[in-house]
């Protein structure tokens, strides 16, 4: 067993005591830190780990005011485990309520600094972990002093830098010379096998053809107004594609819970794969009929059979881009080649920057990590479209002050719902034909000549449609848009036609 340096143990004592003192003085803090990984290894003293654990158990039992009588009554009621000291005996051995009472009073009258003390505890825990893995030269006193003087964030950045620096020589400076016109036969073979294509999106041949599928090492944005269907499109077109192509991905979510995403998954599989739609409203009403339960269970079985282990979900309680990037570095060696971020937005931890500047920096950091010559991760980031008046023709200007985020993207998809005056037969207030009427079409192949021609696709005014713009497309043209028939009742987006929206007017 590793004998840890004193410098990695003793300084943690005061932080452990104060952290537990804050929790007992304000038990609601246990809820705030529920998602943090706080274990016996985070503590260096049995006393404060015991009081932390007792407090957590009381909070989970519904107790919200920790005093002497309440703690005593709770511990007396705890069953004694075989070959272990009883809770109440351990409590008395540690000094009972007297041990924690002064801390409670001190912390109750102080500003809440529990986050700082936890950060320091985790710093020393990290140093002990590094020592146990023999990754620190414990004989280098100057290094030990330097490391213990850092904050948790500084320590994390320092270790990551040293790790990357250690391997910086790998493939560095490699130059290979070729004759440009040699091996063109091999190039044709590779192009013919489709190696330049990414995985196809689910049930979207038009969009897949336009953007060459979902390619590794490329950043794709899906930009829609709130409530139009960013998560639903990501689920149907991209996550179902992962299942169909057996590719692993990380799904980072910050505006919806994992429960809602699981509900969306079941509804989407039922509608799109099993062809047994479930009404979205009924999904949230509960008290299902047998028929609905059968659909949900069938969708569950399909998901388990086709998607088990493919999508690692990160539920971000506090949105920080660095948390997403660190997980990409962690899971990429394990075969996770895709990333979905819903929703990508400015990092609130970058407090000294303007919103657009923070957003731009986050986009650059994301791109630098996922690009082909680094982690090579195909990334979809959904972004909320914000406009005072929604333009009919969506281009990169629609991202406003945050337009710089587009520089690092390979594809920027922007969508909006069709307006009433864009349907066939729409009239203006004075009875004339609307100048905004759209003329969707599809390509058909002439059976005799083999040439392609366009055939009109007629929109149904009783249905909802979404038009998707390719505001930026490094893999193809941007002139055509794609129309999807939308059914929000069952969360489906059916690709139906191409269109060319004229560059006129606003909503």
Buried (B, 14 or more C-beta within 10 A) or exposed (E): EEEBBEBBBEBBBEBBBBBBBBBBBBBEBBEBBEEEEBEEEBBBBEBBBBBBBBBBBBBEEEBEEBEEEBBBEBBEEBEEEEEEEBBBEBBBEBEBBEBBBEBBEBBEEEEEBBEBBBBBBBBBBBBBBBBEEEEBEBEEEEEBEEBBEBEBEEBBEEBEEEEEEEEEEEEEEEEEEEEEEEEEEEEEEEEEEEEEBBBBBBBBEBBBBBBBBBBBBBBBBBBBBEEBBBBBBBBBBBBBBBBBBEBBBBBBBBBBEEEEBEBBBBBBBBBBBBEBBBBBEBBEEEEBEEEBEEBBEBBBEBBEEBBEEBBBEBBBEEBBBBBBBBBBBEBBEEEBBBBBBBBBBBBEBBEEBEBBBBBBBBBBBBBEBBBEEBBBBBBBBBBBBBBEEBBBBBBBEBBEEBBBBBEBBBBBBBBBBBBEBBBBEBEEEEEEEBEBBBBBBEEEEEEEEEEEEEEEBEBEEEEEBBBBBBBBBEBEEBEBBBBBBBBBBBBBBBBBBBBEBEEEEEE
